[in-house]
Amino acid sequence: MPSKEEKRRRKSLIKIIDQKETAEAIDNMPISFKELAKLLDHLDEQLGVEGCDHTPRMTIKYLENINLPSEEILSWLREYSGYCDCEVLANVEDSWETELEQYTQQN
């Protein structure tokens, strides 16, 4: 059985690895936190009105309206199980919740 000190050391290493992986994931985002937050807000509002047709129709329209590369961003959203508008809102927001909250608090 590992000692308390060894458990603390392992916990610290895991935290460092998690922080490094998060930083790399942020560096690879094809959309800024500002625009991601706006997209999620837009989907939250629109899905309440129109509902989801199980396509990323609203996401594509939004990205095209603000001149962002929709195919690249859609591919990234799918990595976080955002295959349709409601999944983008639920799954992507859930995956990035902590980072989005930090961004919102800073700005």
C-alpha positions, -999 to +999 in steps of 0.1 A: +000+000+000+014+034-010+022+059+018+003+091+022+033+110+007+033+087-023-005+092-028+000+130-027+029+127-052+007+106-076-022+130-072+001+159-080+014+141-111-021+134-123-030+171-119+001+182-139-008+158-167-044+169-167-033+206-169-009+198-197-036+179-217-061+207-212-035+233-223-028+213-255-065+209-262-070+246-258-041+253-282-058+230-308-092+247-306-103+261-340-127+285-322-120+310-294-137+307-260-155+339-268-170+326-300-177+292-285-196+308-256-216+329-281-223+298-302-236+279-272-257+309-261-272+311-296-280+274-297-295+276-262-318+303-274-326+288-308-332+253-296-357+266-272-377+281-301-371+256-330-360+224-313-333+201-328-337+184-361-307+162-353-284+180-377-259+208-370-279+232-391-281+260-367-244+256-358-234+258-394-255+288-401-242+306-371-205+299-380-210+309-416-227+342-405-197+352-385-172+339-411-157+311-392-145+278-409-175+257-403-160+223-415-130+226-393-151+236-363-177+209-369-150+183-370-137+196-337-172+197-322-177+160-332-146+151-312-167+162-282-198+143-294-214+174-309-230+158-340-261+179-340-272+212-325-285+198-292-254+176-288-232+206-294-251+225-267-251+196-242-220+176-248-195+203-260-206+226-233-203+198-207-168+190-220-156+226-218-177+238-188-148+245-165-127+264-191-158+284-203-166+294-167-130+306-162-131+325-195-164+341-185-151+351-151-120+367-166-139+387-192 
